[in-house]
Amino acid sequence: MRTLYPPIDAYASGHLDVGDGQEIYWEASGRPDGKPVVFVHGGPGGGTSPEQRRFFDPARYRIILFDQRGCGRSRPHIADGADLSVNTTDHLIADMESLREHLGIDRWQVFGGSWGSTLGLAYAQTYPERVTELVLRGIFLLRRSEIDWYYNGGASHIFPDVWETYLEPIPESERDDDLVAVYHRLLTGDDRDTAQRAANAWSAWENLTSHLLPQPNRGDGGRADLAFATIENHYFQNHGFLDDGQLLDRVDRIEHLPGVIVQGRYDVVCPMRSAWDLHRAWPSADLHVVDDAGHASFEPGIVHHLIEATDRFARTGA
């Protein structure tokens, strides 16, 4: 069973001005002249952490992590009034391309899970000539059916107890409405105490349903939860700024690229249907279904296949 590489420190970091009053945080670790890879974090709004460097062999990879607009160490943070109107999928794709150019990288591997798989696919379909391979986990195609499954009651049949905490901030008279829209009103309203309570409940729902076996809520109850919930909800309220089914419709733009898809069989957040549909549209990509895993990237079987993929691409490039 492959395991995470030992912890390493970043050798460079900074903030890149990408316009619109936004500066995205980035860092580099591993080997400065190694194979470039960009880690695309989840959420949107999740941010990066040092643990995420450990999916890559530091003796072979130049590992690039960055925090997307409004979250993590990027500036301004959503808690400090970051402008959501300049936070869209097209903006994030452009930010990734600006970062690649800033770092002088010609082509890089794109590695992402959950929303990171969404943005990774969208970036690769826009700039296929800048991508060497894709390693994707917990596939999320941002179709309306996926949003409704997780945020409008489908997953409540598996986690009815946790669903009650998700419903707590919502007035009883609105619990049969589109809950993404209701949360949008709560998260973006003038009452910031109400917004924080809604953010905590939204984040707890995702944290408590992401593992095959129950884990404690990892939310901080403050800035991180607020960024995660507000930005994520903003994207889902706007359908990810994508046409429904767009990422499948444009698979022909990346079908020549080597790809690996890793999916937990019991992923409730991003059910396997999306990984299956992506593999059907892109049959040359390897699909690994982990029968004893949920959504989280650090579950042992998920880790095994992700590192198996990054090791293979570091050796062969295919």
C-alpha positions as CSV (number, residue, x, y, z in Angstrom):
1,M,0.0,0.0,0.0
2,R,1.5,3.3,-1.1
3,T,1.6,6.0,1.7
4,L,2.1,9.7,1.8
5,Y,5.6,11.1,1.4
6,P,7.3,12.6,4.5
7,P,6.5,16.2,5.3
8,I,8.6,18.8,3.5
9,D,9.0,22.6,3.7
10,A,8.3,25.0,0.9
11,Y,11.4,26.6,-0.6
12,A,9.6,29.6,-2.1
13,S,6.3,31.4,-1.7
14,G,4.6,34.7,-2.4
15,H,1.5,36.5,-3.5
16,L,0.8,37.1,-7.2
17,D,-1.3,40.1,-8.3
18,V,-3.8,38.7,-10.8
19,G,-5.9,41.9,-11.1
20,D,-9.3,42.8,-9.8
21,G,-7.7,43.7,-6.5
22,Q,-6.8,40.1,-6.0
23,E,-3.5,38.5,-4.9
24,I,-3.3,34.7,-4.8
25,Y,-1.0,33.0,-2.5
26,W,1.4,30.4,-4.0
27,E,4.2,28.2,-2.8
28,A,6.7,25.8,-4.3
29,S,8.3,22.7,-2.7
30,G,10.2,19.6,-3.7
31,R,12.8,19.9,-6.4
32,P,13.2,23.3,-8.1
33,D,14.1,21.6,-11.5
34,G,11.7,18.7,-11.1
35,K,8.6,17.8,-13.0
36,P,6.0,20.6,-12.4
37,V,2.7,19.8,-10.8
38,V,-0.1,22.1,-9.7
39,F,-2.3,21.1,-6.8
40,V,-5.9,22.4,-7.3
41,H,-7.7,22.4,-3.9
42,G,-11.3,21.7,-3.2
43,G,-14.3,23.8,-2.1
44,P,-14.2,26.1,-3.9
45,G,-13.0,28.1,-0.9
46,G,-11.1,25.4,0.8
47,G,-7.5,26.5,0.7
48,T,-4.2,24.5,0.8
49,S,-2.2,22.9,3.6
50,P,1.3,21.5,3.9
51,E,-0.1,17.9,4.0
52,Q,-1.1,18.3,0.4
53,R,2.6,18.4,-0.7
54,R,2.9,14.8,0.4
55,F,1.1,13.3,-2.6
56,F,4.3,13.9,-4.7
57,D,7.9,12.6,-4.5
58,P,9.9,15.7,-3.5
59,A,13.0,14.2,-5.2
60,R,11.2,14.2,-8.6
61,Y,8.5,16.9,-8.5
62,R,8.4,20.7,-8.4
63,I,5.2,21.0,-6.3
64,I,3.1,24.1,-6.7
65,L,0.2,24.8,-4.3
66,F,-2.0,27.9,-4.5
67,D,-5.0,29.3,-2.7
68,Q,-7.9,30.3,-4.9
69,R,-9.4,33.8,-4.7
70,G,-10.9,34.9,-1.4
71,C,-9.7,32.0,0.7
72,G,-6.6,30.6,2.5
73,R,-3.8,33.0,2.4
74,S,-4.9,34.8,-0.7
75,R,-5.9,38.4,-0.4
76,P,-8.4,39.8,0.3
77,H,-10.0,37.1,2.3
78,I,-13.8,36.6,2.1
79,A,-14.0,37.5,5.8
80,D,-12.4,40.9,4.9
81,G,-14.9,41.7,2.2
82,A,-13.4,40.0,-0.9
83,D,-15.5,40.8,-4.0
84,L,-17.5,37.8,-5.1
85,S,-18.3,39.4,-8.4
86,V,-14.7,38.8,-9.6
87,N,-14.7,35.2,-8.3
88,T,-15.8,32.9,-11.1
89,T,-14.5,29.8,-12.8
90,D,-13.1,31.8,-15.7
91,H,-11.3,34.0,-13.2
92,L,-9.7,31.0,-11.5
93,I,-8.7,29.5,-14.8
94,A,-7.0,32.8,-15.7
95,D,-5.3,32.8,-12.3
96,M,-3.8,29.4,-12.9
97,E,-2.5,30.4,-16.2
98,S,-1.0,33.6,-14.8
99,L,0.7,31.6,-12.1
100,R,2.1,29.2,-14.6
101,E,3.5,32.1,-16.6
102,H,4.8,33.8,-13.5
103,L,6.7,30.7,-12.5
104,G,8.2,30.1,-15.9
105,I,6.6,26.7,-16.3
106,D,5.9,25.5,-19.9
107,R,3.6,22.6,-19.0
108,W,2.5,21.0,-15.8
109,Q,0.6,18.1,-14.3
110,V,-2.8,19.1,-13.0
111,F,-3.8,17.3,-9.7
112,G,-7.2,18.0,-8.1
113,G,-10.0,16.4,-6.1
114,S,-13.7,17.3,-5.6
115,W,-14.0,20.9,-6.8
116,G,-10.3,20.6,-7.7
117,S,-11.3,18.0,-10.3
118,T,-13.9,20.4,-11.6
119,L,-11.5,23.3,-12.0
120,G,-8.7,21.0,-13.1
121,L,-10.9,19.7,-16.0
122,A,-12.0,23.2,-16.9
123,Y,-8.5,24.5,-16.9
124,A,-7.2,21.6,-19.0
125,Q,-10.0,22.0,-21.5
126,T,-9.1,25.6,-21.9
127,Y,-5.3,25.1,-22.0
128,P,-4.7,21.5,-23.1
129,E,-1.4,22.4,-24.5
130,R,-0.2,23.4,-21.1
131,V,-1.1,20.1,-19.4
132,T,1.1,17.0,-19.2
133,E,-1.3,14.7,-17.3
134,L,-4.4,14.9,-15.1
135,V,-4.7,13.1,-11.8
136,L,-8.3,13.6,-10.5
137,R,-10.1,12.4,-7.4
138,G,-13.7,12.4,-6.2
139,I,-15.1,13.6,-9.5
140,F,-17.5,16.6,-9.4
141,L,-18.9,17.7,-12.8
142,L,-21.1,20.4,-11.2
143,R,-24.3,19.3,-12.8
144,R,-27.5,20.4,-11.3
145,S,-28.3,16.8,-10.3
146,E,-25.1,16.6,-8.3
147,I,-25.9,19.8,-6.4
148,D,-29.5,18.7,-5.7
149,W,-28.3,15.3,-4.5
150,Y,-26.0,16.7,-1.8
151,Y,-27.5,20.1,-0.9
152,N,-31.2,19.5,-1.5
153,G,-31.9,16.3,0.3
154,G,-30.6,13.2,-1.5
155,A,-27.7,12.6,0.8
156,S,-30.0,13.2,3.8
157,H,-31.2,9.6,3.3
158,I,-27.7,8.4,4.3
159,F,-26.9,11.0,6.9
160,P,-30.3,12.1,8.4
161,D,-28.8,13.0,11.7
162,V,-26.2,15.3,10.2
163,W,-28.8,16.7,7.9
164,E,-30.6,18.1,10.9
165,T,-27.6,20.3,11.7
166,Y,-27.5,21.5,8.1
167,L,-31.1,22.5,8.4
168,E,-30.8,24.4,11.7
169,P,-30.0,27.9,10.3
170,I,-32.9,27.7,7.8
171,P,-36.3,28.9,8.8
172,E,-38.8,26.0,8.9
173,S,-41.0,27.9,6.3
174,E,-38.1,27.7,3.8
175,R,-37.0,24.1,4.2
176,D,-38.9,22.9,1.2
177,D,-37.3,25.6,-1.0
178,D,-34.0,25.4,-3.0
179,L,-31.7,25.2,0.0
180,V,-28.7,26.4,-2.0
181,A,-30.6,29.6,-2.7
182,V,-31.7,30.0,1.0
183,Y,-28.2,29.5,2.2
184,H,-27.1,32.1,-0.4
185,R,-29.3,34.7,1.2
186,L,-28.1,33.8,4.7
187,L,-24.4,33.8,3.8
188,T,-24.4,37.1,1.9
189,G,-26.9,39.1,4.0
190,D,-26.0,42.1,6.2
191,D,-26.4,40.1,9.4
192,R,-22.8,38.7,9.8
193,D,-23.7,36.6,12.9
194,T,-26.3,34.9,10.9
195,A,-23.9,34.4,8.0
196,Q,-21.3,32.8,10.4
197,R,-23.8,30.4,11.8
198,A,-24.9,29.4,8.3
199,A,-21.3,29.0,7.3
200,N,-20.6,26.8,10.3
201,A,-23.6,24.5,9.5
202,W,-22.8,24.3,5.8
203,S,-19.1,23.4,6.5
204,A,-20.0,20.9,9.2
205,W,-22.4,19.1,6.7
206,E,-19.5,18.6,4.3
207,N,-16.9,17.8,7.0
208,L,-19.1,15.2,8.7
209,T,-20.1,13.3,5.5
210,S,-16.7,13.2,3.7
211,H,-15.3,10.0,5.3
212,L,-16.3,6.4,5.0
213,L,-16.0,6.1,8.8
214,P,-17.1,9.1,10.9
215,Q,-14.5,11.8,11.7
216,P,-14.8,14.9,13.9
217,N,-15.8,18.2,12.3
218,R,-12.6,19.8,11.0
219,G,-14.1,23.3,10.7
220,D,-12.7,26.2,12.6
221,G,-16.0,27.9,13.3
222,G,-14.6,31.2,12.0
223,R,-12.8,32.6,8.9
224,A,-12.1,29.3,7.2
225,D,-15.7,28.1,7.5
226,L,-16.9,31.5,6.3
227,A,-14.7,31.4,3.2
228,F,-15.5,27.8,2.4
229,A,-19.2,28.1,2.7
230,T,-19.6,31.5,1.2
231,I,-17.5,30.9,-1.9
232,E,-18.7,27.4,-2.4
233,N,-22.3,28.5,-2.2
234,H,-21.6,31.4,-4.5
235,Y,-20.4,29.0,-7.2
236,F,-23.2,26.5,-6.7
237,Q,-25.9,29.3,-6.8
238,N,-24.4,30.2,-10.1
239,H,-24.1,26.6,-11.4
240,G,-20.3,26.9,-11.3
241,F,-20.4,29.4,-14.1
242,L,-20.6,26.4,-16.4
243,D,-23.3,25.0,-18.7
244,D,-24.9,21.9,-17.3
245,G,-22.8,19.0,-18.7
246,Q,-20.2,21.3,-20.1
247,L,-17.2,19.3,-18.7
248,L,-18.4,16.1,-20.4
249,D,-19.3,17.8,-23.6
250,R,-15.7,19.1,-24.0
251,V,-13.8,16.0,-23.1
252,D,-12.6,15.8,-26.7
253,R,-10.2,18.7,-25.8
254,I,-8.3,16.5,-23.4
255,E,-8.8,12.9,-24.6
256,H,-5.3,12.8,-25.8
257,L,-3.8,13.5,-22.4
258,P,-2.9,10.8,-19.9
259,G,-5.3,10.7,-17.0
260,V,-6.1,8.9,-13.8
261,I,-9.4,9.0,-12.0
262,V,-9.6,7.9,-8.4
263,Q,-13.0,7.5,-6.8
264,G,-14.3,6.2,-3.5
265,R,-17.1,3.7,-3.9
266,Y,-19.0,5.2,-1.0
267,D,-18.4,8.9,-1.7
268,V,-21.6,10.6,-0.6
269,V,-20.3,14.2,-1.4
270,C,-19.5,13.4,-5.0
271,P,-21.1,10.0,-5.8
272,M,-19.5,7.6,-8.2
273,R,-21.9,8.3,-11.0
274,S,-19.8,11.4,-12.0
275,A,-16.6,9.5,-12.1
276,W,-18.3,6.8,-14.2
277,D,-19.7,9.3,-16.6
278,L,-16.4,11.0,-17.0
279,H,-14.6,7.6,-17.6
280,R,-17.3,6.7,-20.2
281,A,-16.6,9.9,-22.0
282,W,-12.8,9.6,-21.6
283,P,-12.1,5.8,-21.7
284,S,-8.4,6.2,-22.1
285,A,-8.1,7.6,-18.6
286,D,-7.5,5.0,-15.9
287,L,-10.4,4.6,-13.4
288,H,-9.6,3.3,-9.9
289,V,-12.6,2.6,-7.7
290,V,-11.7,2.3,-4.1
291,D,-14.2,0.0,-2.5
292,D,-13.4,1.0,1.1
293,A,-13.4,4.8,0.8
294,G,-15.6,7.8,0.9
295,H,-14.8,11.3,-0.4
296,A,-11.7,12.3,1.6
297,S,-8.4,12.4,-0.1
298,F,-6.4,11.0,2.8
299,E,-8.3,7.7,3.1
300,P,-5.7,4.9,2.7
301,G,-7.0,3.5,-0.6
302,I,-7.4,6.9,-2.1
303,V,-3.9,7.8,-1.1
304,H,-2.5,4.6,-2.6
305,H,-3.9,5.2,-6.0
306,L,-3.1,8.9,-6.1
307,I,0.5,8.3,-5.2
308,E,0.7,5.4,-7.6
309,A,-0.3,7.8,-10.3
310,T,2.1,10.6,-9.4
311,D,4.9,8.1,-9.1
312,R,4.2,6.6,-12.4
313,F,4.0,10.0,-14.2
314,A,7.2,11.1,-12.5
315,R,9.0,8.0,-14.0
316,T,7.4,7.7,-17.4
317,G,5.4,10.8,-18.1
318,A,2.5,8.6,-19.2
